[in-house]
């Protein structure tokens, strides 16, 4: 099927032709047959790099009205915004912040790119533009199963469909175990395929020997000497599996070097930030990219990183980049990450050593993906990564037009080889399951339903949720008890009240605090904590900016800041010395460790507005510069909520506005 055969205006056909898109991939053609250009609901569950973005563009460009592209990550939103903005004659808007606004400035655009949280908040604040949508594209719809993000995506999509029953929904997903359930929920035709533009072979490395699932095998010398590829796994040499064999990092380095020697690029996934940096520095010291001819471009990328800031993290990254290697993790600033991603796409970087966050992010394909670590620390023990998450990492292997095939290699040993094959090579990804029944998430969305006037009784709340994925899979019965508990919790928290409407009848009404909490897009628990903290602060002799920061940092909407063993005593002493400025005493907190973490974050923010530099704070508190950026951004949001709640309750704490102005 050719692009010129589609019901697209000629400028669009020319636009795609200029980018080499003239023939449809099989999954794209299947989506056309399913009616994506005719307003039909479609769920496309296809591998990474199989053309999902083009399927989205077909739905948006052929829709009879404005479209919305919902994606989970800001970085991905920016990438998609740029792709859609390049379409001739298409006005595109983007919104990923300002949770207390309707986003009315977005009205009038042909396409709006936004996170599900932004769309949800716009709806809570009375946005009308969502009712005009003709097409809604949901990227990464399998994130319905994510702990915090999933319920918001689920409720937002159900709300959009309830408000506009004729809206077309195009849902894009990685390959999951139950795509037919998602398609059934959305009344959509399922397009399911394992086709990829570049074949992918997956295997497990034991020592320097890798056996792939297509029957081939390779041997890489861990000392850096390539020993060649065999045609059949049975012909490969055996590997010594004793305790004196190479460690996982040595094997990973050898697999990466083997790729680069052949002119390819590699992604290496490890479990932590520290290990991503360590592996990148090791590869740089090994001279991984020597002879590739990328020295000038890599040096230019390093200079760009140094222009972002002068932090230790930035200097480490710049040093690695000069050797044609990079690392990528959530502790980097967005400017750092953008440079790394662009340099890799331009083939100016031989390898990125990353934490798994990169796998669910922007488009950075490589010839070979090496997954060194398949477990991560969760609470008190190491746990296997979900199969879907590993498959997403592996799916980055293979660059269309550049590689004959992609390779994904899991690093293991004789003891784990069989488990890795069963779990990740031959295993199917997990089914998507709703997380809406999680009590904290349910309270948030029940309050929203009441505060926006969508529901005044528990029965009506169930009506609001009847269009959710949870209701379809579990039935309304399981949800009814959970909703009743959520309502009781909200009444106890002062967010909702019951108003008598007759004998044994009542209606649910959001209190002023509940309404403000919902509009400010903070969790009910956060709103309750802020109000309590403001009242305590108002009664203090002198409430300072540190007081205010402690209040907002001790909420579930502020990200935790890691508290190392070496600094725990220092933060404890700081808390004791400044007890008169804190709204919580050490003996009152239910989770002392968690509270100390919030005090650390508050201290960092207070020093930031006091004039401390990014470089000083990163070095003093062992945080990434990206961590500081995210804490500052969240603090701005939470201080805005605190100002609104102070006005609602009539509590005067001047330090709130002072902290926000100086932040």
C-alpha positions as CSV (number, residue, x, y, z in Angstrom):
1,X,0.0,0.0,0.0
2,X,1.4,3.4,-1.0
3,X,1.1,6.7,0.9
4,X,-0.2,8.3,-2.3
5,X,-3.2,5.9,-2.2
6,X,-4.4,7.2,1.2
7,X,-7.0,9.9,1.7
8,X,-4.3,12.5,2.5
9,X,-4.0,16.0,1.0
10,X,-1.1,16.3,-1.5
11,X,1.1,18.4,0.7
12,X,1.1,15.7,3.3
13,X,1.9,13.0,0.7
14,X,4.9,15.2,-0.4
15,X,5.9,15.8,3.2
16,X,6.2,12.0,3.9
17,X,7.8,11.4,0.5
18,X,10.6,13.9,1.4
19,X,11.2,11.8,4.5
20,X,11.4,8.5,2.5
21,X,7.9,7.3,3.5
22,X,6.2,6.2,0.4
23,X,5.2,2.6,1.2
24,X,3.3,1.5,4.3
25,X,4.8,-1.1,6.6
26,X,2.5,-4.1,7.0
27,X,1.2,-3.0,10.5
28,X,0.4,0.5,9.1
29,X,-1.5,-1.1,6.2
30,X,-3.4,-3.2,8.6
31,X,-4.4,-0.1,10.6
32,X,-5.7,1.5,7.4
33,X,-7.7,-1.6,6.7
34,X,-9.1,-1.3,10.2
35,X,-10.4,2.1,9.4
36,X,-7.9,4.5,11.0
37,X,-8.5,6.9,8.1
38,X,-12.2,6.6,8.4
39,X,-12.8,7.5,12.0
40,X,-12.7,4.0,13.4
41,X,-11.3,3.2,16.8
42,X,-8.0,1.2,16.5
43,X,-5.6,-0.4,18.9
44,X,-2.2,-1.0,17.4
45,X,-0.1,-3.4,19.5
46,X,3.1,-3.6,17.5
47,X,6.9,-3.6,18.3
48,X,9.1,-0.6,18.7
49,X,10.1,1.1,15.3
50,X,7.2,-0.6,13.4
51,X,5.6,2.7,12.5
52,X,3.2,3.7,15.3
53,X,3.8,7.4,14.9
54,X,2.6,7.3,11.2
55,X,-0.5,5.4,12.3
56,X,-1.2,8.3,14.8
57,X,-0.6,10.9,12.0
58,X,-3.1,9.1,9.8
59,X,-5.8,9.3,12.4
60,X,-5.0,13.0,13.2
61,X,-4.8,14.2,9.6
62,X,-7.9,12.5,8.4
63,X,-10.1,13.4,11.4
64,X,-13.0,15.8,10.9
65,X,-11.8,18.2,13.6
66,X,-9.0,18.9,16.1
67,X,-6.9,16.1,17.5
68,X,-5.2,15.3,20.8
69,X,-2.0,13.3,21.2
70,X,-1.6,11.9,24.7
71,X,1.8,10.7,25.7
72,X,3.3,9.7,29.1
73,X,6.6,11.6,29.2
74,X,7.5,15.3,28.6
75,X,10.6,14.4,26.5
76,X,8.4,12.2,24.3
77,X,5.8,15.0,24.1
78,X,8.5,17.4,22.8
79,X,9.7,14.9,20.2
80,X,6.1,14.3,18.9
81,X,5.3,18.0,19.0
82,X,8.3,18.7,16.7
83,X,7.2,15.8,14.3
84,X,3.6,17.1,14.1
85,X,4.7,20.8,13.8
86,X,6.7,19.8,10.7
87,X,3.5,18.8,8.9
88,X,2.6,21.4,6.4
89,X,-0.2,23.7,7.5
90,X,-0.8,22.0,10.8
91,X,-1.1,24.2,13.9
92,X,0.3,22.3,16.9
93,X,0.1,23.1,20.6
94,X,1.9,21.5,23.5
95,X,1.1,21.5,27.2
96,X,2.8,19.5,29.9
97,X,2.6,21.8,33.0
98,X,0.5,24.5,34.7
99,X,-1.8,22.0,36.5
100,X,-4.1,24.7,37.8
101,X,-5.1,26.0,34.4
102,X,-7.7,25.0,31.7
103,X,-5.3,25.3,28.9
104,X,-7.8,27.3,26.9
105,X,-4.9,28.7,24.9
106,X,-4.7,25.3,23.3
107,X,-8.1,25.8,21.7
108,X,-7.9,26.4,18.0
109,X,-4.9,24.2,17.3
110,X,-5.2,21.4,14.8
111,X,-3.3,19.0,17.1
112,X,-2.6,19.3,20.8
113,X,0.2,17.2,22.4
114,X,-0.1,16.8,26.1
115,X,0.5,14.4,29.0
116,X,-2.5,12.6,30.5
117,X,-2.0,14.5,33.7
118,X,-2.3,17.8,31.8
119,X,-5.5,16.7,30.1
120,X,-7.0,15.5,33.4
121,X,-6.1,18.8,35.1
122,X,-7.6,20.8,32.2
123,X,-10.9,18.8,32.5
124,X,-10.9,19.5,36.3
125,X,-10.5,23.2,35.7
126,X,-13.4,23.3,33.2
127,X,-11.7,23.1,29.8
128,X,-14.2,23.2,27.0
129,X,-11.8,22.5,24.2
130,X,-11.7,18.8,25.0
131,X,-15.4,18.5,23.9
132,X,-14.4,19.6,20.3
133,X,-11.9,16.8,19.8
134,X,-12.5,14.5,16.8
135,X,-9.5,12.2,17.4
136,X,-7.6,11.2,20.5
137,X,-4.3,9.3,20.1
138,X,-3.0,7.6,23.2
139,X,0.7,6.6,23.0
140,X,2.0,3.8,25.3
141,X,-1.5,2.8,26.3
142,X,-0.1,-0.3,28.1
143,X,0.9,2.2,30.8
144,X,-2.7,1.7,32.1
145,X,-0.9,-0.8,34.3
146,X,1.5,1.7,35.8
147,X,1.1,2.4,39.5
148,X,0.5,6.2,39.6
149,X,0.2,7.2,35.9
150,X,-2.1,4.4,34.9
151,X,-5.3,5.4,36.8
152,X,-5.0,9.0,35.5
153,X,-4.7,7.8,31.9
154,X,-7.6,5.4,32.4
155,X,-10.0,7.9,34.0
156,X,-9.0,10.7,31.5
157,X,-9.6,8.5,28.5
158,X,-12.9,7.3,29.9
159,X,-14.0,10.9,30.6
160,X,-13.1,12.0,27.1
161,X,-15.2,9.2,25.7
162,X,-18.1,9.9,28.0
163,X,-18.1,13.6,27.1
164,X,-17.8,13.0,23.4
165,X,-19.1,9.5,22.5
166,X,-18.2,10.1,18.8
167,X,-14.5,10.8,19.3
168,X,-12.1,8.5,17.5
169,X,-9.6,6.8,19.7
170,X,-6.3,5.5,18.3
171,X,-4.3,3.6,21.0
172,X,-0.7,2.7,20.4
173,X,0.9,0.0,22.5
174,X,3.9,-2.2,22.9
175,X,3.3,-5.9,22.5
176,X,1.4,-7.1,25.6
177,X,-0.4,-10.3,26.7
178,X,-3.9,-8.9,26.5
179,X,-4.3,-6.3,23.8
180,X,-7.7,-7.7,22.9
181,X,-8.9,-6.6,26.4
182,X,-7.8,-3.0,25.7
183,X,-9.4,-3.1,22.3
184,X,-12.6,-4.5,23.7
185,X,-12.7,-1.7,26.3
186,X,-12.2,1.0,23.6
187,X,-14.7,-0.7,21.1
188,X,-11.7,-0.8,18.8
189,X,-10.4,-3.0,16.1
190,X,-7.1,-4.7,17.2
191,X,-4.1,-4.5,14.9
192,X,-1.6,-6.9,16.4
193,X,1.7,-7.8,14.8
194,X,5.3,-8.8,15.6
195,X,6.6,-7.4,12.3
196,X,9.6,-5.2,12.5
197,X,11.4,-3.2,9.7
198,X,14.7,-4.8,11.0
199,X,14.7,-8.3,12.3
200,X,15.6,-8.8,15.9
201,X,17.4,-11.7,17.4
202,X,17.7,-12.1,21.2
203,X,20.1,-14.2,23.2
204,X,21.9,-14.7,26.5
205,X,25.6,-14.1,27.0
206,X,27.5,-16.5,29.2
207,X,31.1,-15.3,29.3
208,X,31.9,-14.3,25.7
209,X,29.5,-16.8,24.1
210,X,26.0,-15.7,23.0
211,X,23.3,-18.0,21.7
212,X,20.5,-16.3,19.8
213,X,16.9,-17.4,19.5
214,X,17.3,-17.8,15.7
215,X,19.8,-20.7,16.1
216,X,22.9,-18.5,15.5
217,X,25.7,-17.8,17.9
218,X,28.6,-15.5,18.3
219,X,31.7,-15.5,20.4
220,X,33.3,-12.2,21.6
221,X,36.7,-12.3,23.3
222,X,36.4,-10.5,26.7
223,X,39.9,-9.3,26.2
224,X,38.7,-7.3,23.2
225,X,39.6,-9.7,20.4
226,X,36.7,-10.7,18.2
227,X,36.6,-14.4,17.5
228,X,33.9,-14.4,14.9
229,X,30.3,-15.6,14.3
230,X,29.2,-19.2,13.9
231,X,26.3,-20.3,11.7
232,X,24.8,-22.6,14.2
233,X,24.6,-22.5,18.0
234,X,25.6,-26.2,18.3
235,X,28.9,-25.4,16.6
236,X,29.9,-22.7,19.2
237,X,32.7,-23.3,21.6
238,X,31.8,-24.0,25.2
239,X,32.6,-21.3,27.8
240,X,34.3,-21.8,31.1
241,X,31.7,-21.1,33.7
242,X,33.8,-21.3,36.8
243,X,34.1,-18.5,39.4
244,X,37.2,-17.1,37.8
245,X,35.3,-16.2,34.7
246,X,34.7,-12.6,33.5
247,X,32.3,-10.4,35.5
248,X,29.1,-8.9,34.0
249,X,30.7,-5.6,33.2
250,X,33.6,-7.2,31.4
251,X,31.2,-9.2,29.2
252,X,29.1,-6.1,28.6
253,X,32.1,-4.0,27.6
254,X,33.2,-6.8,25.2
255,X,29.8,-7.0,23.6
256,X,29.6,-3.2,23.2
257,X,33.2,-3.1,21.7
258,X,32.3,-5.9,19.3
259,X,29.5,-3.9,17.9
260,X,31.4,-0.7,17.6
261,X,34.3,-2.4,15.8
262,X,31.8,-3.4,13.1
263,X,30.6,0.2,12.7
264,X,27.5,-0.2,14.8
265,X,26.2,1.6,17.9
266,X,25.1,0.1,21.2
267,X,22.9,0.7,24.2
268,X,23.9,-0.8,27.5
269,X,21.3,-1.0,30.2
270,X,22.3,-1.2,33.9
271,X,20.2,-1.0,37.1
272,X,21.5,2.3,38.6
273,X,22.8,5.7,37.9
274,X,26.1,5.1,39.5
275,X,26.7,2.0,37.4
276,X,25.7,3.8,34.2
277,X,28.4,6.4,34.9
278,X,30.9,3.8,35.9
279,X,30.4,1.7,32.7
280,X,30.5,4.7,30.5
281,X,33.8,5.9,32.1
282,X,35.2,2.4,31.7
283,X,34.3,2.3,28.0
284,X,35.7,5.7,27.5
285,X,39.0,4.7,29.2
286,X,39.1,1.7,26.9
287,X,39.1,3.9,23.9
288,X,35.8,2.4,22.6
289,X,35.2,5.0,19.8
290,X,38.8,5.4,18.6
291,X,39.1,5.4,14.9
292,X,35.4,6.1,14.3
293,X,36.1,9.6,13.0
294,X,33.7,11.2,15.4
295,X,36.2,13.1,17.5
296,X,35.2,16.6,16.4
297,X,31.4,16.0,16.6
298,X,31.8,14.3,20.0
299,X,33.9,17.2,21.3
300,X,31.2,19.6,20.1
301,X,28.6,17.6,22.0
302,X,30.8,17.7,25.1
303,X,31.1,21.5,24.8
304,X,27.3,21.7,24.7
305,X,27.0,19.7,27.9
306,X,29.5,21.9,29.6
307,X,27.4,24.9,28.5
308,X,24.4,23.5,30.5
309,X,26.1,23.8,33.8
310,X,29.4,23.2,35.7
311,X,28.2,20.3,37.9
312,X,30.3,17.2,38.6
313,X,27.7,15.2,36.7
314,X,28.0,17.5,33.7
315,X,31.8,17.3,33.7
316,X,31.7,13.6,34.0
317,X,29.3,13.4,31.0
318,X,31.4,15.9,28.9
319,X,34.5,13.8,29.6
320,X,32.8,10.6,28.4
321,X,31.4,12.4,25.4
322,X,34.8,13.4,24.2
323,X,35.6,9.7,24.0
324,X,32.4,9.0,22.0
325,X,30.6,7.5,25.0
326,X,27.7,8.8,27.1
327,X,25.5,7.9,30.0
328,X,21.8,8.7,30.5
329,X,19.6,8.6,33.6
330,X,17.0,10.6,35.4
331,X,19.6,12.6,37.4
332,X,20.7,14.4,34.3
333,X,19.2,17.8,33.4
334,X,16.9,17.9,30.3
335,X,19.6,19.8,28.5
336,X,22.1,17.0,29.2
337,X,19.8,14.4,28.0
338,X,18.8,16.3,24.8
339,X,22.5,16.6,23.8
340,X,23.1,12.9,24.4
341,X,20.0,11.7,22.5
342,X,20.8,14.1,19.5
343,X,24.4,13.0,19.3
344,X,23.5,9.4,19.4
345,X,20.9,9.8,16.6
346,X,23.5,11.6,14.6
347,X,25.9,8.7,15.1
348,X,28.4,10.9,17.0
349,X,28.3,8.7,20.1
350,X,29.2,5.0,19.9
351,X,27.4,3.8,23.1
352,X,24.9,5.1,25.7
353,X,25.0,3.5,29.1
354,X,21.6,3.9,30.6
355,X,19.1,3.1,33.3
356,X,15.8,1.5,32.1
357,X,14.1,4.9,31.9
358,X,15.6,5.4,28.4
359,X,13.8,2.4,27.1
360,X,10.4,4.0,27.6
361,X,11.5,7.4,26.3
362,X,12.6,8.9,23.1
363,X,13.6,7.3,19.8
364,X,17.3,6.1,20.1
365,X,17.7,2.9,18.1
366,X,21.0,1.0,18.2
367,X,22.5,-2.1,16.4
368,X,23.0,-4.0,19.6
369,X,21.3,-3.6,23.0
370,X,23.0,-5.2,26.0
371,X,20.9,-5.7,29.1
372,X,23.5,-6.2,31.8
373,X,21.1,-6.2,34.8
374,X,17.8,-7.9,34.8
375,X,17.0,-7.2,38.5
376,X,16.6,-4.1,40.6
377,X,16.3,-3.3,44.2
378,X,12.7,-3.0,45.4
379,X,12.2,-2.3,49.1
380,X,14.2,-5.0,50.8
381,X,15.2,-7.4,48.0
382,X,16.2,-7.6,44.4
383,X,13.4,-8.4,42.0
384,X,13.2,-9.5,38.4
385,X,12.3,-6.7,35.9
386,X,9.0,-7.1,34.2
387,X,9.2,-8.9,30.9
388,X,7.5,-6.0,29.1
389,X,10.2,-3.6,30.4
390,X,13.0,-5.8,29.2
391,X,11.3,-6.3,25.8
392,X,11.1,-2.5,25.5
393,X,14.8,-2.3,26.1
394,X,15.5,-5.1,23.5
395,X,13.1,-3.4,21.1
396,X,15.6,-0.5,20.7
397,X,17.9,-2.8,18.7
398,X,18.0,-2.4,15.0
399,X,18.3,0.9,13.1
400,X,16.1,0.9,9.9
401,X,18.1,1.6,6.8
402,X,21.4,1.1,8.7
403,X,21.5,-2.4,10.2
404,X,20.8,-5.8,8.6
405,X,19.4,-6.9,11.9
406,X,19.2,-5.9,15.5
407,X,20.6,-7.8,18.4
408,X,19.5,-7.9,22.0
409,X,21.8,-9.6,24.5
410,X,21.0,-10.4,28.1
411,X,24.2,-10.8,30.2
412,X,24.0,-13.9,32.5
413,X,25.9,-16.9,33.7
414,X,25.5,-20.6,33.8
415,X,23.2,-20.4,36.8
416,X,20.8,-17.8,35.3
417,X,20.9,-18.6,31.6
418,X,17.9,-20.9,31.6
419,X,15.9,-18.5,33.7
420,X,16.7,-15.6,31.4
421,X,15.8,-17.6,28.3
422,X,12.5,-18.7,29.8
423,X,11.6,-15.3,31.3
424,X,12.7,-12.8,28.7
425,X,13.7,-14.6,25.4
426,X,10.8,-17.0,25.2
427,X,8.5,-15.4,27.7
428,X,5.5,-13.3,26.8
429,X,5.0,-9.8,28.3
430,X,2.7,-9.4,31.2
431,X,-1.0,-8.6,30.8
432,X,-2.1,-5.0,31.4
433,X,-4.1,-4.7,34.6
434,X,-5.9,-1.6,35.9
435,X,-4.5,0.1,39.0
436,X,-7.6,2.3,39.5
437,X,-8.6,0.4,42.7
438,X,-5.5,1.6,44.5
439,X,-6.9,3.5,47.4
440,X,-4.7,6.6,47.0
441,X,-5.5,6.9,43.3
442,X,-9.2,6.2,43.8
443,X,-9.5,8.9,46.4
444,X,-7.9,11.4,43.9
445,X,-10.3,10.6,41.1
446,X,-13.4,10.3,43.3
447,X,-12.7,13.8,44.6
448,X,-12.3,15.0,41.1
449,X,-15.7,13.5,40.0
450,X,-17.4,15.3,42.9
451,X,-15.5,18.6,42.7
452,X,-16.2,18.9,38.9
453,X,-19.9,18.2,39.5
454,X,-19.8,15.0,37.5
455,X,-21.2,13.0,40.4
456,X,-23.2,13.8,43.6
457,X,-23.9,10.3,44.9
458,X,-21.8,7.1,45.1
459,X,-24.1,5.6,42.4
460,X,-23.2,8.5,40.1
461,X,-19.5,8.1,40.9
462,X,-19.8,4.5,39.8
463,X,-21.5,5.8,36.6
464,X,-18.5,8.1,36.0
465,X,-16.2,5.1,36.4
466,X,-18.3,2.6,34.4
467,X,-16.4,3.5,31.3
468,X,-13.0,2.7,32.8
469,X,-10.8,-0.3,32.0
470,X,-11.2,-1.5,35.6
471,X,-15.0,-1.6,35.4
472,X,-14.9,-3.6,32.2
473,X,-12.4,-6.1,33.5
474,X,-13.5,-6.4,37.2
475,X,-17.2,-5.3,37.0
476,X,-18.8,-2.5,39.0
477,X,-19.3,-4.7,42.0
478,X,-15.7,-4.8,43.0
479,X,-15.4,-1.0,42.6
480,X,-18.5,-0.1,44.6
481,X,-17.0,-1.1,48.0
482,X,-13.8,0.7,47.2
483,X,-15.7,3.9,46.2
484,X,-17.6,3.8,49.5
485,X,-14.3,3.6,51.4
486,X,-12.9,6.4,49.3
487,X,-15.9,8.7,50.0
488,X,-15.6,8.0,53.8
489,X,-11.9,8.8,53.7
490,X,-12.6,12.1,51.8
491,X,-15.3,13.1,54.3
492,X,-12.9,12.4,57.2
493,X,-10.2,14.5,55.5
494,X,-12.6,17.4,55.1
495,X,-12.5,17.3,51.4
496,X,-16.1,16.2,50.9
497,X,-19.3,16.6,53.0
498,X,-22.6,14.8,52.9
499,X,-25.6,17.1,52.5
500,X,-29.0,15.8,53.5
501,X,-31.5,15.8,50.7
502,X,-34.4,14.1,52.4
503,X,-35.1,11.0,54.4
504,X,-32.1,8.6,54.2
505,X,-30.9,10.6,51.2
506,X,-27.9,12.8,50.8
507,X,-25.7,14.4,48.1
508,X,-21.9,14.6,48.1
509,X,-20.4,18.0,47.8
510,X,-16.8,19.0,47.7
511,X,-15.8,21.4,50.5
512,X,-14.0,24.6,49.5
513,X,-10.7,22.8,50.5
514,X,-11.6,19.8,48.4
515,X,-12.5,21.8,45.4
516,X,-9.3,23.8,45.6
517,X,-7.3,20.6,46.1
518,X,-8.8,19.0,43.0
519,X,-8.3,22.1,40.8
520,X,-4.7,22.5,42.0
521,X,-4.2,18.9,40.9
522,X,-2.7,17.7,44.1
523,X,-3.6,14.5,45.9
524,X,-6.2,14.7,48.7
525,X,-3.5,13.6,51.1
526,X,-1.3,16.5,49.9
527,X,-4.1,19.0,50.3
528,X,-4.8,17.8,53.8
529,X,-1.1,18.0,54.8
530,X,-0.7,21.5,53.4
531,X,-3.8,22.8,55.2
532,X,-2.7,21.3,58.5
533,X,0.8,22.7,57.9
534,X,-0.4,26.1,57.1
535,X,-2.5,26.2,60.2
536,X,0.4,25.2,62.3
537,X,2.7,27.7,60.6
538,X,0.1,30.5,61.2
539,X,0.4,29.8,64.9
540,X,4.2,29.9,65.0
541,X,6.0,33.0,66.3
542,X,8.0,33.1,63.0
543,X,7.1,31.0,60.0
544,X,10.1,31.1,57.6
545,X,10.6,29.8,54.0
546,X,12.1,26.7,55.5
547,X,8.8,26.2,57.4
548,X,6.9,26.4,54.1
549,X,9.3,24.1,52.3
550,X,9.0,21.5,55.0
551,X,5.2,21.5,54.7
552,X,5.2,21.0,50.9
553,X,8.1,18.5,50.9
554,X,6.4,16.3,53.4
555,X,3.6,15.4,50.9
556,X,3.1,12.4,48.6
557,X,3.3,14.8,45.6
558,X,6.9,15.8,46.3
559,X,9.5,13.2,45.1
560,X,11.6,11.6,47.7
561,X,15.2,12.7,47.9
562,X,17.7,9.9,48.7
563,X,19.2,10.1,52.2
564,X,22.5,8.4,52.4
565,X,23.9,6.8,55.6
566,X,26.7,9.4,55.8
567,X,24.4,12.4,55.7
568,X,21.6,11.0,57.9
569,X,23.2,12.3,61.1
570,X,23.8,15.7,59.5
571,X,20.2,16.1,58.5
572,X,19.1,14.9,62.0
573,X,21.2,17.6,63.6
574,X,19.8,20.2,61.2
575,X,16.3,19.2,62.1
576,X,17.0,19.4,65.8
577,X,18.7,22.8,65.4
578,X,15.8,24.2,63.4
579,X,13.0,22.5,65.2
580,X,11.3,25.8,65.9
581,X,10.9,26.4,62.1
582,X,9.4,23.0,61.4
583,X,5.7,22.1,61.6
584,X,6.3,18.5,62.6
585,X,8.3,17.5,65.6
586,X,10.5,14.4,65.6
587,X,8.2,12.5,67.9
588,X,5.0,13.1,65.8
589,X,6.0,11.5,62.5
590,X,4.8,8.0,61.6
591,X,7.8,7.5,59.3
592,X,10.9,9.2,60.7
593,X,13.1,8.2,57.8
594,X,10.7,9.6,55.2
595,X,10.3,12.8,57.2
596,X,14.0,13.3,57.3
597,X,14.1,12.9,53.6
598,X,11.5,15.7,53.3
599,X,13.6,17.9,55.7
600,X,16.6,17.3,53.4
601,X,14.6,18.4,50.3
602,X,13.3,21.5,52.2
603,X,16.9,22.4,53.2
604,X,18.1,22.1,49.6
605,X,15.3,24.4,48.4
606,X,15.8,26.9,51.2
607,X,19.5,27.1,50.3
608,X,18.6,27.4,46.6
609,X,16.5,30.5,47.2
610,X,19.3,31.7,49.5
611,X,21.7,31.9,46.6
612,X,23.4,28.5,46.5
613,X,24.3,27.4,43.0
614,X,23.4,24.2,41.2
615,X,27.0,23.1,41.4
616,X,27.2,23.7,45.2
617,X,23.9,21.9,45.9
618,X,24.7,18.9,43.7
619,X,28.1,18.5,45.4
620,X,26.9,19.1,48.9
621,X,23.8,16.8,48.9
622,X,24.8,14.1,46.4
623,X,21.9,14.7,44.1
624,X,21.8,14.9,40.3
625,X,21.3,18.3,38.7
626,X,18.2,16.9,37.1
627,X,16.9,15.9,40.6
628,X,17.3,19.5,41.7
629,X,15.5,20.8,38.6
630,X,12.5,18.4,39.3
631,X,12.3,19.3,43.0
632,X,12.3,23.0,42.1
633,X,9.6,22.5,39.5
634,X,7.5,20.5,41.9
635,X,8.0,23.0,44.7
636,X,6.7,25.8,42.4
637,X,3.6,23.7,41.7
638,X,3.0,22.8,45.4
639,X,3.6,26.4,46.6
640,X,1.0,27.5,44.1
641,X,-1.4,25.0,45.6
642,X,-0.4,26.2,49.1
643,X,-1.2,29.8,48.1
644,X,-4.6,28.8,46.8
645,X,-5.4,26.7,49.9
646,X,-4.3,29.5,52.2
647,X,-6.7,31.8,50.4
648,X,-9.5,29.2,50.6
649,X,-9.0,28.6,54.3
650,X,-8.3,32.2,55.2
651,X,-5.0,31.2,56.8
652,X,-2.3,33.8,56.4
653,X,1.3,32.6,56.0
654,X,3.3,35.3,54.2
655,X,6.3,33.0,53.9
656,X,4.4,31.0,51.2
657,X,4.3,33.8,48.7
658,X,7.8,34.8,49.7
659,X,9.2,31.3,49.1
660,X,7.4,31.1,45.7
661,X,8.6,34.5,44.6
662,X,12.2,33.7,45.4
663,X,12.1,30.1,44.0
